Amino acid sequence: MSRETLDNIRRVALRAAIDVAWAQWSCPTHRTASSGTRRVSSIVDAEALVLLSLCLCDDERRLRDLLAVLAKSHSKLLSVHRMQHLGERFPDEVLPKLHRFAS
């Protein structure tokens, strides 16, 4: 496979992952950001979403801001043990980011 083809696949996959992250973030944040006219009908795995966002925050900087707000305001809603366990399934560069997020 050519380098150009691989780069295109990476860009498409990255864009898809970013779109998934924002779709998932819209579920828990929609209720507080809206007038309550739309009901949220999905369950979000908060710890996995934080880990995914940590993976993507270098490419989607707005996620960094969202994670900072979450860490300051709602961190008690997250399981540190579960995030560490799930983090082992993510790329190696996520764990240092998780440690910074936790601190």
C-alpha positions, 0 to 999 in steps of 0.5 A: 500500500502506498504512503499516500493511501495510508495517510488518507486512511489515517485521516479518515479514521481520525476524523471518524474517531473525532466525530464519535467522540463529539457525538458521545460528549453531546449525550452527557452535556446536552441536558445541561446545555439545552432547554431540555426539549430533547431526551438523551437516549443513550448510555455513555461509557465515561471512562472510555470516552475520557481515554478516547478524548485523551488519544485525540486531544492532540488532533482536536484541541477543544477536547483538551478544554472539555477534559479540563472542565471535567477534571475540575468539576465532575471528576468524582463521577469517574472511576480511576481504577477502571480508567487505568484498567481500560487505559492498558488497551489504548495506545502507549501514549495515553497512560502518561496523558491519563496521569496528567489528567488525574493530577 
